[in-house]
Amino acid sequence: MKKKKVNHILWIIFMSALTVFMLIPIIMMITTAVKPIEEIRSAVFHLLPQNFTLNNFTDAMRAGTWNIFFRNSLFITLAAVVFSLLFNSIAGYAFARLTFRGSKVLFMFLLIGLMMPPQVTMLPTFLIMAKFPMMGGNSLFGAGGTGMINTYAGLVIPLVAGSFGVFLCKQFYENFPRSLDEAAEIDGTNKWQTYFIIYLPNSKAILATLGLLKGVSVWNDYLWPLVMTNSEDMKTVQLALTMFKTDGYIQWGQMMAASVLVVMPMILLFLCAQKYFVQGIVTSGLK
Amino acid sequence: MAKTSNTVPKVRKNDNCAYIMILPAYLVFTIFILVPIGIVIYYSVTNFNLYSAPEFVGMKNYLTMFRDADFLISVKNTLLYTLCTLFPQLFLGLMLAVMLYRKSKLIPIFRTAFYLPNVMSMVCMSMVWLWIYDPTFGLLNSVLKYFGFSVKQWLQDPKMAMFCVVFMSIWKSCGYSMVIFLSGLTSIPDSLYEAASLDGAGGLKKFLYITWPMLRPTTFFLLVTGIVNSFSVFEQINIMTAGGPLNKTTTIVHQIYRRGFLEFKMGYASALSVMLLLFSILITVLVFRFGSRGQDVDVS
């Protein structure tokens, strides 16, 4: 089978070339980040830096309060992930296992959230946050203050809504053996205990998957923080990145250095938890 | 506690605790998705500007829309973006998936590499491509110069800007389609291919008569979600071109953002949002009607 072997080697060469081609932009990002400014702005182009430097990183981090930006992003991401997992999985359990009047209709309603581009409700959601009663100096009728604008709550709470999470958890719990519930019932647990003692500890796979998808999307989110915040203190890393781009002049080196740092957590997360990522994408694709 | 009666109740009782269990998720969903849909429809018939109380103006916003050149261009651009991004991205994703569907130790490496752009933020990737497209220092023009071609203006060129954004978006998202197609491929039973081999079918025939029809549901799913996603394109536009040059890359969501949050015409921006909602529903319904035809591939 010599022909097969030749074919395989050709395949490897072709795929490797394709991989390099796909990764060029990412390689560019990293190499530009470690190039000195003169080299970035020189007429002769080199793929690899001739003089390696880390100045771009230090300059970029000094250009703004990056410790605050990173802290904001981290906090928002973690909070959104934790709350959305808890809320959505318990709702998914109720829809999958409990009988209650109106469950079908309520679930159908929830699916609206899957079909609609989230930007449709961006405007009114912003207004709701701005007028939220008793928040940020607002009166009971939502007047007078700034509501939840520029607050963590305003950035996190709308992101907790997740039709997709409820949907996926419901699917997942429906595949649990019924005998588990029955055994629990015989032991005299109520529904809450069944969920917290039996279902929750056994849903690590789905929670990891959902958590990763949510985490990546919140960390990478740009539009919602852009709309909800206007103070330096509340900026997320994605918003902060645009500071290197002012009218007509772009700090390429610093921008790429900051991009590398912003992207790095997601790359590491992806490489460590690839299994769950792929699983998540696949289950979401084959509902 | 253990008063296990032997009589099984005929009618299952209503689990009232379920309402409390779904409450948190449902509350957030209602306040931030259902209610806003109502509000956005209400504001779309007012002249709300964030500072004074909304005043009912009937269909005026909707009528203005059809005379608003910026909006009409944005609809055209959004459709152009959707068409030019979605189909090449699906095609590439399918090709990559087919090429990766074999046994080799290298598969995870290739798969990771192709999917990697997808986990990175659109902001970072837009920045990187902004640099690649840069007319003076960018990679693309450097390569062109090296081979003796004349340099291009890329994102500053009204004729090219949209296609530059499109190309970048295809690059970023084809890995996603690939992963979904790969999972679709693994669900096709091997027996089909074996039977086809016995009948003497070659690679191309196998693809056309087995792989492609069997992947129909997968393609359908990617098409629907892809349309909704493409319709709401914003981030790369706002960062790479800000809608320019000459409004050649402005999109519907970009117009909503501009009218609403930069010009504070909340009423008008709401009307645009309603249009976006209607467009999405319309296209989804169309795809469902069109796509559900011949869905049933008979395999036993």
Interface residues (C-beta under 8 A of the other chain):
Chain A: H8 W11 I12 F14 M15 L18 T19 M22 L23 I24 P25 I26 M28 M29 T32 I40 R41 F45 L86 F87 N88 I90 A91 Y93 A94 F95 L98 T99 F100 R101 S103 L106 F109 L110 I112 G113 M115 M116 P117 P118 Q119 V120 T121 M122 L123 P124 T125 F126 L127 I128 I157 P158 V160 A161 G162 S163 G165 V166 I186 G188 N190 K191 W192 Y195 V216 W219 N220 Y222 L223 V227 Q238 L241 T242 F244 K245 I250 W252 M255 M256 S259 V262 V263 M266 I267 L269 F270 L271 Q274 F277 V278 I281 V282 G285 L286 K287
Chain B: M1 A2 T4 R12 K13 N14 D15 N16 C17 A18 Y19 M21 I22 P24 A25 Y26 V28 F29 I31 F32 I33 L34 V35 P36 I37 I39 V40 Y43 L96 M99 L100 R102 S104 L106 P108 I109 F110 R111 T112 A113 F114 Y115 L116 P117 V119 M120 S121 M122 V123 C124 M125 M127 V128 W129 L130 W131 I132 D134 F137 L139 S142 V143 Y146 W171 G175 Y176 V179 I180 S183 G184 S187 T218 F221 L222 V228 N229 F231 S232 F234 E235 I239 V253 I256 Y257 G260 F261 M266 A269 S270 S273 V274 L276 L277 S280 I281 T284
